[in-house]
Every structure is written in structure tokens, then in C-alpha cells.
Amino acid sequence: MDPEFDQPVCKKKKLWETVAERVTAKLRAEEGTDVSVKAFECDLKWRNMLATYRKNAERAKRLGTNSVHWEFFKEMHEVLGRSYEEVEAQRKAKLNGTKLGKAIASKRFTPILPTPAATAPQLPNARPPQDLLQLYLELQERKLNMWAQQKALEERKIEAINNLARAITCLSQNNTIPVPKECLTDTPVSPGIPRN
């Protein structure tokens, strides 16, 4: 559906709905399940795959194509890794002679990423996959610890807000009387329920 998506003015939502219908039909035919794919899911999946492709293409450019282990890289690169000249020639042929074509042709086009070199030299201090896995696990553990610390902080904030609410409730109930000791404790207060 490249020609449809390449139109300068098009309803992408409608196009993604068509893609979703095609994917749903194909999944049902191949797997025999009652799967239904939504348009926004197809759009999101494409965006995620595009981001993954860009990261892997950059890696291939730096470290060589042998360093990329993503299973869809070859197929994605065949579609997205075209050279600048191919893309430019295709665009000019498509829009040649139209008013819009002349306006667009005057602008420069930057391809997603240049075609990675087939054999890029390996870096001498490149880490083996085990070290990368260990580094990834450590990073995930740090993220989990940061999340736990953030959660504890948020819980303390909630506790402080609850204490403030209890104090305000006690003050409003006893407007002229000094605040009783029980209002200053950490036990939760439910409004409207008298204390013993």
C-alpha cells in the first residue's frame, strides 16, 4: 500500500483500517482463529517496528550487519534501506509534471538511514553477548529499584495528605475546642463515624 500511504493528502486512519482488515483476514485464514486486529494496533506495531529497524540499521552501520540479530531486519532493510538515489528517482517519476510534484521536487529528501556497509570492521573492545545480557539485566534491576523508590515516595506523600486531611477534619469538628490527642495519631479517621 505504499502508493496510498505516499499520497500527500490522505486519511491514514482509513488506510490503517484497510490494513487491519487484511491482517485480520490473513490471520483467520492461516490460523483458523477468531482474531480481530484493530487499526490503531497496526499503526502502533508499524511505528515500533520502524523504531527497532532504525536502531538496528544504526548498529549495522557502526558494527557491521553481522552484529544485528533482529529477525525482521533483512526484510525491513529491503524496503526501507533503499539508497537516496532510488527514492529520489521514484519520487520524481511519480510526481513529474504536476504542480504539487514541482513544489515537492524543489525540497530535499533525507532517507531514513544510509545503507549499512556489508562488512564493517568489528571494534576491538566490543563486548561479547553475555556481557551485553548482564548489562541489560543490571539496567532492568536499576529501573525496578528506581520504580520501588518512586512508589515508596508516592506512598509517603499519600500518607502525609491523609494525615493533613485527618487534622483538618478534627479541627473542623472541634472548631473552638483544642485539638484532642486522638486527632494527632496515625490511625485513619472516617468522617461521620465517632471515635470510642
GROMACS elastic network, one bead per residue, 0.5 to 0.9 nm:
[ bonds ]
;  ai    aj funct       b0    kb
    1     4     6  0.54344   500
    1     5     6  0.63427   500
    1     6     6  0.85806   500
    1    15     6  0.83888   500
    1    19     6  0.85868   500
    2     5     6  0.51415   500
    2     6     6  0.58511   500
    2     7     6  0.86915   500
    3     6     6  0.50691   500
    3     7     6  0.64677   500
    4     7     6  0.55507   500
    4    10     6  0.75057   500
    4    12     6  0.88838   500
    4    15     6  0.76099   500
    5     8     6  0.82419   500
    5    10     6  0.72282   500
    5    11     6  0.87480   500
    5    12     6  0.70872   500
    5    15     6  0.74338   500
    6     9     6  0.85163   500
    6    10     6  0.83883   500
    7    10     6  0.59651   500
    8   100     6  0.87438   500
   10    13     6  0.88202   500
   10    14     6  0.85480   500
   10    15     6  0.83443   500
   11    14     6  0.55222   500
   11    15     6  0.66138   500
   11    16     6  0.89182   500
   12    16     6  0.61086   500
   12    17     6  0.85205   500
   13    16     6  0.51627   500
   13    17     6  0.62098   500
   13    18     6  0.87609   500
   13    39     6  0.72296   500
   13    40     6  0.80594   500
   13    43     6  0.87726   500
   14    18     6  0.63838   500
   14    19     6  0.87393   500
   14    39     6  0.83473   500
   15    18     6  0.50827   500
   15    19     6  0.63084   500
   15    20     6  0.86600   500
   15    39     6  0.84109   500
   16    20     6  0.60356   500
   16    21     6  0.85418   500
   16    38     6  0.84540   500
   16    40     6  0.71983   500
   16    41     6  0.89520   500
   16    42     6  0.67098   500
   16    43     6  0.64476   500
   17    20     6  0.50013   500
   17    21     6  0.62146   500
   17    22     6  0.86833   500
   17    38     6  0.71462   500
   17    40     6  0.80889   500
   17    42     6  0.85149   500
   18    21     6  0.51133   500
   18    22     6  0.62890   500
   18    23     6  0.86510   500
   18    39     6  0.77652   500
   19    22     6  0.51362   500
   19    23     6  0.61126   500
   19    24     6  0.84951   500
   19    38     6  0.89950   500
   19    39     6  0.70559   500
   19    42     6  0.72540   500
   19    43     6  0.89856   500
   20    23     6  0.50955   500
   20    24     6  0.59623   500
   20    25     6  0.84770   500
   20    36     6  0.81576   500
   20    37     6  0.55062   500
   20    38     6  0.55906   500
   20    39     6  0.50693   500
   20    40     6  0.84830   500
   20    41     6  0.81042   500
   20    42     6  0.62736   500
   20    43     6  0.89890   500
   21    24     6  0.51297   500
   21    25     6  0.61132   500
   21    26     6  0.85884   500
   21    36     6  0.82347   500
   21    37     6  0.72753   500
   21    38     6  0.80047   500
   21    39     6  0.81370   500
   22    25     6  0.51294   500
   22    26     6  0.61245   500
   22    27     6  0.85907   500
   23    26     6  0.50976   500
   23    27     6  0.60700   500
   23    28     6  0.85067   500
   23    36     6  0.85391   500
   23    37     6  0.69350   500
   23    42     6  0.86279   500
   24    27     6  0.51857   500
   24    28     6  0.60943   500
   24    29     6  0.85372   500
   24    34     6  0.86759   500
   24    35     6  0.64100   500
   24    36     6  0.54015   500
   24    37     6  0.54742   500
   24    38     6  0.84750   500
   25    28     6  0.51924   500
   25    29     6  0.61054   500
   25    30     6  0.86171   500
   25    35     6  0.87231   500
   25    36     6  0.84787   500
   26    29     6  0.50935   500
   26    30     6  0.60535   500
   26    31     6  0.83240   500
   27    30     6  0.52353   500
   27    31     6  0.56581   500
   27    32     6  0.72401   500
   27    33     6  0.72933   500
   27    34     6  0.84962   500
   27    35     6  0.69256   500
   27    36     6  0.85465   500
   28    31     6  0.54908   500
   28    33     6  0.52226   500
   28    34     6  0.61503   500
   28    35     6  0.63728   500
   28    36     6  0.84246   500
   29    32     6  0.55351   500
   29    33     6  0.79975   500
   30    33     6  0.83359   500
   31    34     6  0.87836   500
   31    35     6  0.89952   500
   32    35     6  0.86161   500
   37    40     6  0.87200   500
   37    41     6  0.68233   500
   37    42     6  0.73824   500
   38    41     6  0.52929   500
   38    42     6  0.66061   500
   38    43     6  0.89401   500
   39    42     6  0.52415   500
   39    43     6  0.63312   500
   39    44     6  0.86647   500
   40    43     6  0.50215   500
   40    44     6  0.60145   500
   40    45     6  0.84362   500
   41    44     6  0.51092   500
   41    45     6  0.59650   500
   41    46     6  0.84818   500
   42    45     6  0.50894   500
   42    46     6  0.60926   500
   42    47     6  0.86046   500
   43    46     6  0.51821   500
   43    47     6  0.62528   500
   43    48     6  0.87024   500
   44    47     6  0.51007   500
   44    48     6  0.61842   500
   44    49     6  0.85921   500
   45    48     6  0.50998   500
   45    49     6  0.60950   500
   45    50     6  0.84801   500
   46    49     6  0.50715   500
   46    50     6  0.59981   500
   46    51     6  0.85876   500
   47    50     6  0.50252   500
   47    51     6  0.62260   500
   47    52     6  0.86421   500
   48    51     6  0.51402   500
   48    52     6  0.62029   500
   48    53     6  0.85585   500
   49    53     6  0.60055   500
   49    54     6  0.85788   500
   49    72     6  0.87609   500
   49    76     6  0.86555   500
   50    54     6  0.62049   500
   50    55     6  0.87309   500
   50    76     6  0.82781   500
   50    80     6  0.89792   500
   51    54     6  0.51582   500
   51    55     6  0.63663   500
   51    56     6  0.87100   500
   52    55     6  0.52118   500
   52    56     6  0.62072   500
   52    57     6  0.85297   500
   52    70     6  0.85808   500
   52    73     6  0.87804   500
   53    56     6  0.51120   500
   53    57     6  0.59105   500
   53    58     6  0.84787   500
   53    70     6  0.84692   500
   53    72     6  0.82421   500
   53    73     6  0.63745   500
   53    76     6  0.68638   500
   53    77     6  0.76791   500
   53    80     6  0.87303   500
   54    57     6  0.50549   500
   54    58     6  0.61472   500
   54    59     6  0.85510   500
   54   112     6  0.75087   500
   54   113     6  0.71947   500
   55    58     6  0.52233   500
   55    59     6  0.62432   500
   55    60     6  0.86831   500
   56    60     6  0.60200   500
   56    61     6  0.84517   500
   56    65     6  0.88533   500
   56    67     6  0.87495   500
   56    68     6  0.61360   500
   56    69     6  0.84799   500
   56    70     6  0.75362   500
   56    73     6  0.73605   500
   57    61     6  0.60819   500
   57    62     6  0.86308   500
   57    65     6  0.82613   500
   57    68     6  0.80937   500
   57    73     6  0.80298   500
   57    77     6  0.78719   500
   57    81     6  0.83898   500
   57   113     6  0.70491   500
   57   114     6  0.83428   500
   57   115     6  0.79467   500
   57   116     6  0.66619   500
   58    62     6  0.62844   500
   58    63     6  0.85548   500
   58   113     6  0.74747   500
   58   114     6  0.88006   500
   58   116     6  0.77767   500
   59    62     6  0.51247   500
   59    63     6  0.57718   500
   59    64     6  0.71627   500
   59    65     6  0.78932   500
   59    67     6  0.72197   500
   59    68     6  0.69485   500
   59   116     6  0.87891   500
   60    63     6  0.52722   500
   60    66     6  0.73950   500
   60    67     6  0.63469   500
   60    68     6  0.61432   500
   60   116     6  0.58087   500
   60   117     6  0.74896   500
   60   118     6  0.85225   500
   60   120     6  0.78891   500
   61    64     6  0.57642   500
   61    65     6  0.73652   500
   61   114     6  0.81208   500
   61   115     6  0.76666   500
   61   117     6  0.60970   500
   61   118     6  0.87259   500
   61   120     6  0.72061   500
   62    65     6  0.88795   500
   62   116     6  0.81827   500
   62   117     6  0.87147   500
   62   120     6  0.70399   500
   62   121     6  0.84796   500
   62   122     6  0.86454   500
   62   123     6  0.89239   500
   63    66     6  0.77735   500
   63    67     6  0.61058   500
   63    68     6  0.85659   500
   63   119     6  0.85500   500
   63   120     6  0.58008   500
   63   121     6  0.65937   500
   63   122     6  0.57212   500
   63   123     6  0.69834   500
   63   126     6  0.88974   500
   64    67     6  0.57536   500
   64    68     6  0.76767   500
   64   116     6  0.72696   500
   64   117     6  0.65429   500
   64   118     6  0.65258   500
   64   119     6  0.54710   500
   64   121     6  0.66933   500
   64   122     6  0.70819   500
   65    68     6  0.55578   500
   65    69     6  0.86694   500
   65   116     6  0.72057   500
   65   117     6  0.74062   500
   65   118     6  0.61849   500
   65   119     6  0.68413   500
   65   120     6  0.74577   500
   66    69     6  0.75298   500
   66   118     6  0.86425   500
   66   119     6  0.80332   500
   66   120     6  0.87964   500
   67   122     6  0.88262   500
   68    71     6  0.86830   500
   68    73     6  0.76241   500
   69    72     6  0.87693   500
   69    73     6  0.78170   500
   70    73     6  0.55124   500
   70    74     6  0.85024   500
   71    74     6  0.75025   500
   71    75     6  0.86397   500
   72    75     6  0.55380   500
   72    76     6  0.60797   500
   72    77     6  0.84407   500
   73    76     6  0.51368   500
   73    77     6  0.58054   500
   73    78     6  0.84925   500
   74    77     6  0.51003   500
   74    78     6  0.62274   500
   74    79     6  0.88988   500
   75    78     6  0.52158   500
   75    79     6  0.67179   500
   75    80     6  0.87892   500
   76    79     6  0.52851   500
   76    80     6  0.59067   500
   76    81     6  0.75724   500
   77    80     6  0.50443   500
   77    82     6  0.76155   500
   77   115     6  0.82224   500
   78    81     6  0.58340   500
   78    82     6  0.69392   500
   79    82     6  0.67098   500
   80    83     6  0.88457   500
   80   111     6  0.83813   500
   80   112     6  0.71265   500
   80   113     6  0.81956   500
   81   111     6  0.80471   500
   81   112     6  0.73740   500
   81   113     6  0.66496   500
   81   114     6  0.66515   500
   81   115     6  0.54189   500
   81   116     6  0.81847   500
   82    85     6  0.81934   500
   82    86     6  0.63548   500
   82    87     6  0.67357   500
   82   111     6  0.79128   500
   82   112     6  0.89302   500
   82   113     6  0.87190   500
   82   114     6  0.78073   500
   82   115     6  0.68021   500
   83    86     6  0.54103   500
   83    87     6  0.65207   500
   83    88     6  0.86720   500
   83   111     6  0.73627   500
   83   113     6  0.86818   500
   83   114     6  0.66260   500
   83   115     6  0.64755   500
   84    87     6  0.53021   500
   84    88     6  0.60090   500
   84    89     6  0.85132   500
   84   109     6  0.78332   500
   84   110     6  0.72071   500
   84   111     6  0.58991   500
   84   114     6  0.77953   500
   85    88     6  0.51207   500
   85    89     6  0.59956   500
   85    90     6  0.84630   500
   86    89     6  0.52508   500
   86    90     6  0.60887   500
   86    91     6  0.85554   500
   87    90     6  0.51633   500
   87    91     6  0.61101   500
   87    92     6  0.86299   500
   87   109     6  0.84683   500
   87   111     6  0.77415   500
   88    91     6  0.51454   500
   88    92     6  0.61554   500
   88    93     6  0.85996   500
   88   105     6  0.87764   500
   88   108     6  0.89249   500
   88   109     6  0.72850   500
   89    92     6  0.51965   500
   89    93     6  0.61287   500
   89    94     6  0.85999   500
   90    93     6  0.52406   500
   90    94     6  0.62352   500
   90    95     6  0.87732   500
   91    94     6  0.51810   500
   91    95     6  0.62375   500
   91    96     6  0.81911   500
   91   101     6  0.85196   500
   91   105     6  0.80867   500
   92    95     6  0.53110   500
   92    96     6  0.53883   500
   92   101     6  0.73053   500
   92   102     6  0.88443   500
   92   104     6  0.89476   500
   92   105     6  0.67179   500
   93    96     6  0.53311   500
   93    97     6  0.89918   500
   94   101     6  0.79913   500
   95    98     6  0.59042   500
   95    99     6  0.85055   500
   95   100     6  0.72762   500
   95   102     6  0.75059   500
   95   104     6  0.83213   500
   95   105     6  0.80835   500
   96    99     6  0.87051   500
   96   100     6  0.89787   500
   96   101     6  0.56856   500
   96   102     6  0.71253   500
   96   105     6  0.84896   500
   97   100     6  0.85034   500
   97   101     6  0.64301   500
   97   102     6  0.68280   500
   98   102     6  0.62476   500
   98   103     6  0.86651   500
   99   102     6  0.52921   500
   99   103     6  0.64335   500
   99   104     6  0.87450   500
  100   103     6  0.50775   500
  100   104     6  0.60878   500
  100   105     6  0.83780   500
  101   104     6  0.51333   500
  101   105     6  0.57760   500
  101   106     6  0.85689   500
  102   105     6  0.50685   500
  102   106     6  0.64232   500
  103   106     6  0.55970   500
  103   107     6  0.73489   500
  104   107     6  0.54491   500
  104   108     6  0.83210   500
  105   108     6  0.73864   500
  105   109     6  0.89180   500
  110   113     6  0.81794   500
  111   114     6  0.68844   500
  113   116     6  0.81759   500
  114   117     6  0.89277   500
  115   118     6  0.87750   500
  116   119     6  0.85720   500
  116   120     6  0.83246   500
  117   120     6  0.58135   500
  119   122     6  0.88154   500
  121   124     6  0.89595   500
  122   125     6  0.86485   500
  122   126     6  0.72813   500
  123   126     6  0.52561   500
  124   127     6  0.89490   500
  127   130     6  0.79852   500
  127   131     6  0.60173   500
  127   132     6  0.65500   500
  128   131     6  0.55689   500
  128   132     6  0.66259   500
  128   133     6  0.89391   500
  129   132     6  0.50181   500
  129   133     6  0.61522   500
  129   134     6  0.86257   500
  130   133     6  0.50741   500
  130   134     6  0.61985   500
  130   135     6  0.85575   500
  131   134     6  0.50434   500
  131   135     6  0.60551   500
  131   136     6  0.85226   500
  132   136     6  0.60702   500
  132   137     6  0.85886   500
  133   136     6  0.50069   500
  133   137     6  0.61643   500
  133   138     6  0.85999   500
  134   137     6  0.50744   500
  134   138     6  0.61644   500
  134   139     6  0.85708   500
  135   138     6  0.51301   500
  135   139     6  0.61796   500
  135   140     6  0.86769   500
  136   139     6  0.50553   500
  136   140     6  0.62206   500
  136   141     6  0.86399   500
  137   140     6  0.50647   500
  137   141     6  0.61514   500
  137   142     6  0.86312   500
  138   141     6  0.50186   500
  138   142     6  0.61877   500
  138   143     6  0.86261   500
  139   142     6  0.51049   500
  139   143     6  0.62465   500
  139   144     6  0.86619   500
  140   143     6  0.50335   500
  140   144     6  0.61935   500
  140   145     6  0.86571   500
  141   144     6  0.50077   500
  141   145     6  0.61832   500
  141   146     6  0.85999   500
  142   145     6  0.50333   500
  142   146     6  0.61224   500
  142   147     6  0.85199   500
  143   146     6  0.50727   500
  143   147     6  0.61250   500
  143   148     6  0.86571   500
  144   147     6  0.50112   500
  144   148     6  0.62260   500
  144   149     6  0.86848   500
  145   148     6  0.50388   500
  145   149     6  0.62150   500
  145   150     6  0.85772   500
  146   149     6  0.50833   500
  146   150     6  0.61086   500
  146   151     6  0.85311   500
  147   150     6  0.50414   500
  147   151     6  0.60793   500
  147   152     6  0.86377   500
  148   151     6  0.50144   500
  148   152     6  0.62037   500
  148   153     6  0.86256   500
  149   152     6  0.51248   500
  149   153     6  0.62132   500
  149   154     6  0.86583   500
  150   153     6  0.50681   500
  150   154     6  0.61884   500
  150   155     6  0.86146   500
  151   154     6  0.50951   500
  151   155     6  0.61602   500
  151   156     6  0.86735   500
  152   155     6  0.50346   500
  152   156     6  0.62553   500
  152   157     6  0.86735   500
  153   156     6  0.51147   500
  153   157     6  0.62854   500
  153   158     6  0.87401   500
  154   158     6  0.62472   500
  154   159     6  0.86277   500
  155   158     6  0.50557   500
  155   159     6  0.61718   500
  155   160     6  0.86267   500
  156   160     6  0.61426   500
  156   161     6  0.86022   500
  157   160     6  0.51019   500
  157   161     6  0.62099   500
  157   162     6  0.86141   500
  158   161     6  0.50603   500
  158   162     6  0.61286   500
  158   163     6  0.86059   500
  159   162     6  0.50350   500
  159   163     6  0.61643   500
  159   164     6  0.86092   500
  160   163     6  0.50602   500
  160   164     6  0.61965   500
  160   165     6  0.85997   500
  161   164     6  0.50584   500
  161   165     6  0.61429   500
  161   166     6  0.86606   500
  162   166     6  0.61707   500
  162   167     6  0.86148   500
  162   188     6  0.77247   500
  162   189     6  0.89041   500
  163   166     6  0.50854   500
  163   167     6  0.62131   500
  163   168     6  0.86393   500
  163   184     6  0.82269   500
  163   185     6  0.85147   500
  163   186     6  0.69518   500
  163   187     6  0.87797   500
  163   188     6  0.79563   500
  164   167     6  0.50925   500
  164   168     6  0.61704   500
  164   169     6  0.85625   500
  165   168     6  0.51034   500
  165   169     6  0.60814   500
  165   170     6  0.86079   500
  165   189     6  0.88453   500
  166   169     6  0.50565   500
  166   170     6  0.61519   500
  166   171     6  0.85482   500
  166   183     6  0.68214   500
  166   184     6  0.81010   500
  166   186     6  0.89244   500
  166   188     6  0.72749   500
  166   189     6  0.60643   500
  166   190     6  0.85088   500
  166   191     6  0.87909   500
  167   170     6  0.51647   500
  167   171     6  0.61192   500
  167   172     6  0.85802   500
  167   179     6  0.84527   500
  167   183     6  0.61972   500
  167   184     6  0.68382   500
  168   171     6  0.50478   500
  168   172     6  0.60597   500
  168   173     6  0.85742   500
  169   172     6  0.51548   500
  169   173     6  0.61762   500
  169   174     6  0.85849   500
  169   183     6  0.86209   500
  169   189     6  0.84533   500
  169   191     6  0.74638   500
  170   173     6  0.51732   500
  170   174     6  0.61026   500
  170   175     6  0.83065   500
  170   179     6  0.68708   500
  170   180     6  0.81108   500
  170   183     6  0.59232   500
  170   184     6  0.88233   500
  170   189     6  0.89941   500
  171   174     6  0.51594   500
  171   175     6  0.55890   500
  171   176     6  0.84513   500
  171   177     6  0.83486   500
  171   178     6  0.81612   500
  171   179     6  0.64464   500
  171   183     6  0.85716   500
  172   175     6  0.52197   500
  172   176     6  0.89693   500
  173   176     6  0.89014   500
  173   177     6  0.89249   500
  174   177     6  0.51393   500
  174   178     6  0.71430   500
  174   179     6  0.70177   500
  174   180     6  0.87613   500
  175   178     6  0.79518   500
  175   179     6  0.87739   500
  177   180     6  0.83228   500
  179   182     6  0.83289   500
  179   183     6  0.66680   500
  179   184     6  0.78762   500
  180   183     6  0.56293   500
  180   184     6  0.72548   500
  181   184     6  0.53468   500
  181   185     6  0.69632   500
  182   185     6  0.54930   500
  182   186     6  0.87735   500
  182   187     6  0.84574   500
  182   195     6  0.87004   500
  183   186     6  0.82769   500
  183   187     6  0.85075   500
  183   189     6  0.83061   500
  184   187     6  0.86323   500
  185   188     6  0.83302   500
  186   189     6  0.89575   500
  189   193     6  0.79923   500
  189   195     6  0.84753   500
  190   193     6  0.58503   500
  190   194     6  0.84061   500
  191   194     6  0.80522   500
